[in-house]
Amino acid sequence: MATGNRYAVLKRLGSGGMAQVYLAKHAVLALADTLLAFLGQAPGADLRSARSSRPSGLPLS
């Protein structure tokens, strides 16, 4: 799965009552990030980057 040109989804981390959570890699910066796919939206709706307690991303080796 791809999210436009910025992120490539690597794997699904889990899901809950409101969203599914995915691990993704930023295409240019090669940083790991979490993306949320909110349930109840129209098919094809964009995934949104989740805010977390870490600074800006984790480098992928």
For each residue, the residues with C-beta under 8 A, 3 or more apart:
1: 9 22
2: 5 7 8 9
3: 6 7 8 9 24 35 46 47
4: 7 46
5: 2 27
6: 3 26 27 28
7: 2 3 4 24 25 26 27 33 35 47 49
8: 2 3 24 25 27
9: 1 2 3 12 22 23 24 35 47
10: 22 23 24 25 32
11: 22 23
12: 9 15 20 21 22 23
13: 21 22 23 34
14: 20 21
15: 12 19 20 21 39
16: 19 21
17: 39
18: 38 39
19: 15 16 36 37 38 39
20: 12 14 15 36 37 39
21: 12 13 14 15 16 34 35 36 37 50
22: 1 9 10 11 12 13 34 35 36 37 47
23: 9 10 11 12 13 32 33 34 35
24: 3 7 8 9 10 32 33 34 35 47
25: 7 8 10 30 31 32 33 60
26: 6 7 29 30 31 32 33 57
27: 5 6 7 8
28: 6
29: 26 57
30: 25 26 59 60
31: 25 26 56 57 58 59 60
32: 10 23 24 25 26 57 58 59 60
33: 7 23 24 25 26 49 50 57 58
34: 13 21 22 23 24 49 50 52
35: 3 7 9 21 22 23 24 47 48 49 50
36: 19 20 21 22 47 48 49 50
37: 19 20 21 22 41 45 47 48
38: 18 19 41 45 48
39: 15 17 18 19 20
40:
41: 37 38 45
42: 45
43:
44:
45: 37 38 41 42
46: 3 4
47: 3 7 9 22 24 35 36 37
48: 35 36 37 38
49: 7 33 34 35 36
50: 21 33 34 35 36
51:
52: 34
53:
54: 57 58
55:
56: 31
57: 26 29 31 32 33 54
58: 31 32 33 54
59: 30 31 32
60: 25 30 31 32
61:
